[in-house]
Each structure stands twice: as structure tokens, then as C-alpha cells.
């Protein structure tokens, strides 16, 4: 069990769910949490990254820090490349040089498969990376670079989660974007019009807590994973975005007027994305545990709570 764990992106959405799981799984480990309001770290500052790694000397590192919203990466691609690629490489180089036995768990993304989803099949880890947006391209570049560095001694596990959601996620993602509007409409703080993008796209959704469980398992079972290992995290179920909206409306009991917002349409939207996480099941014993209805209810309750209408 690791005695010192370094977590980047610790002030973000996923980390809010991951930190309690890390503390429960590794109660004796010292956690160094890097993020806004925590341990300061500019992940793209090579010297600062090396200095932190020398001070902390982690035995395990989970790298979440990223520009994670597709729209945000599209608006500022230079920053996305600097953070998602160069920041990841700086951290990996520091770990390999300073603490070569440290296990690095890299939060990659199933977005890197991109155009490969056009086959219509559930993709496993052998599918080609074919990114179709800036965010996916930055993640794919970092993912591939870490794979190459594994050949030079980096102990890294590349985890490729499919869409995951839960309480605390921002409106830059589809489920909370719907839930926030429903909550505001229900509270009388927004008119009845609910703005949507492409409702016909189908996506493989997970609860963020299930994704976090996989990150914890990667550390706990690191000895069973080869350096450079790649693991998909997926439910294997492709849910139509319009059906997700209808599920949220049914749970909420709120009546809305659905309105198409062209600004919410992506230039290169993939009709369907579905994953095969069989390898994670075989190597980690991982599978999604949390019911989809529970996930949606939690997201909706989160937004109602923010408005003071729980």
C-alpha cells in the first residue's frame, strides 16, 4: 500500500468523489492534493512540477489535472495543449526521474477513439485513436506519449473512462446542463424553455463514483498491471441523449419546452459511442455498480440544492 499519494486536479469534480475513496482505501497514506485552494501547482511549469515531486516523493500518483470540457478546449486550444499534453509530460518525466517506482494513474479519455466509434461497435482498448476535437487530440497525444515512456521505465496505467457524471459537475457537460436548467425552471428562476443540443447522439455513461473506484483499484492492484497498461471504463450501454433528458424530466416532475440551441451543437459530433470494459473487469474485478437512475437523481438533487430548493 502506498505511503504517499499525489493527486493533481484535486479541486475538480472527479476529485471531490475520489478523495474520500482514497482516504477509505489507504487510511495511513499521506495525500498531497494539488489544485485551486490546495497545494499550488502549475502543471505546465516544468521546474515547479519537478520541485513538488522531489518534496513529496509519491509512491502513487493520480493525474486528473486537465482542461476537461470539450468546449473550453476548443475556445483556447493553446492552453489545452499546454495543460493536457505538456503538463502531463512534465509530471511523467519528474516521476520517472525522481521516484521511478511510483505508479502513475493517468486519467485519459474514451474521447480519443473519436472517428473509430463510427463502426457502431463497442470499442475495446485495441481500437485506434482517431480524435475529432481539440480536447480528444490533447488527451490522445498524452496517452500515446505515456505509452512510449512506459518503455523507458515509467510505471503508468492509462485509464480511458467514457462519459461520467455525478453531483458537482459543471454545466459544461450534458447531464448537469439539463439538470441545472430543470432545477431553475422548477424553482421559477428560468422560463419554461430548456435549451438543448443534439438529442439523437448516443453515449456510454458512468457514475463518477464508479470511475473513482477504478482509479483506487489501479493503485491497490498496481503490481498486477503491466507498465503502460490501458483500461477502458464503460457500461457497454449507449444511451440516447434525448432519453437521458426525458429520464431527468420524469424524475423531476417539471414541465418544460425543449428548444434547440445551435451553439450547443458540436461541429464533429459522433452519432454513437459505446465501450467494452471487459479488460478492467478481468484485471481489476471492476464493473459499474451504481444504477443510472441513482446517478440522475443525485445530479438533479445537487442542482436543486445549489438553488436552495432541495
Secondary structure, DSSP 8 states (H G I E B T S, - for coil): --SEEEEESTTSHHHHHHHHHHHHH-TTSEEEEBSTTSB---TT-HHHHHHHHHHH--SEEEE--S---HHHHHHTHHHHHIIIIIIHHHHHHHHHHH-TT-EEEEE--GGGGGGGGGG-S-B-TTS-----SHHHHHHHHHHHHHHHHHTTT-EEEEEEE--EE-TT--TTSHHHHHHHHHHHHHTTSS-SEEEES-SS-EEE-EEHHHHHHHHHHHHHTGGGS-TTEEEEE--S-EEEHHHHHHHHHHHHT---EEEE-GGG--TT--SB--B--HHHHHHH-----S-HHHHHHHHHHHHHHHTT--
